[in-house]
């Protein structure tokens, strides 16, 4: 399943902005909701759930493995930032150097 958690783009500005400052918080709850729905439908075995993602999804995988290891039996992070303080400090410099065209409203 690919979860369109709050903060995902393509669903309007309010939905995108609902993810501001919710990394590892309400956005993680959205993943829980999706898992619980699939388990309740009998689609997923709740004892064998893995999480994979890139960028924020990679961060979500790290959060899942760290904070809810009883839920996620396997986690794969592709370029997920392991430290938000470092990310916050580095991203503005990357943008200034012209390596990024998009500014995220919460940075």
N, C-alpha and C positions, 0 to 999 in steps of 0.2 A: 504494500500500500504506500502511496506517496501522499503524505499528509499536507494539506494546505493550511498550515497553522497560521495564527494571527501573525502579521508581519510579512506574509507572502505577497508578492506583487501580482498584479493582474486582476485584483478584486476591488479596486478602488482605494482612494487615499485613506479613508477611515480604517479600512481593514489593514492596510500597510502600517499606518501609524499605531494601531493597536498593539504592535509588537515592540514599540519603543520601550526600552528598559525592562523588557520581559524575557530576555534571553535566560534560559534556565529556570524560569519561573512559570508564568501563565502559558508561555509557548511550550514548555515541557508538559504542562497539564493537557494541552491540546493533543500531544502524542499519546498520553495516557488514555484520553477519551477515545481516540481511534483504536488503540489496542483493546480496550474494554469492549468496544462495540464489536470488533471482529471476534473476540472470544465469546461474547454473548450470542453471536450468530452461529457459532460453531465452525467458523472459517479458519480460525487460528488456534493452535494449541498454546494456551497461556504459559506452559512450561518450556516452550521452545521459541521464544521471540528474540529476534536479532534486530539491530538497528544499524543503518548505514547512511552516511550523508557526506556531502561536501560543503565547504564554507560554513554557513550557520548549521547546516545539517551535520557536519563533522563535529561542530561544537556540541550539538544536541546528542550525538553519539557518545562523546566524552562525558557529558553530564549524565546520560543514561547509565553508562557503565559505572560511574562514580557514585551517584546519588541513589540510583535504583537498580543495583546489581541483581536483586531478586526478581526483577522484571525482565531485564535484558541479559540473555545468556551469552550473547556475542555482540560486540560493538566494533564497527569499522569507521574510522574517521579519515576522510580525505580532505586535507588542508584545513581541518578544523582548528581554530585558534584555541590553544590550551590555557591562555592567560589573557583575560579581557583588559587588564591594566596595561599590559604590553601592547596589545592590539590598539587600544585607545591612544597610546603614546606614539606608535609607529605610523598608523594610518594617515594622520595629517601630513607627515613628512613625505609619504609615498605620493599623496595627491599633489603636494607642492612640486614634486619632481616631475609631474606630468605622467605618472604611471597609472592613474585612475581617473576616469571621466565622471564618475557618479559619486556624489556625496550622500551619505546616509544621514537622515535627519537627526538620529540620536547620537551621532559621533561628534 
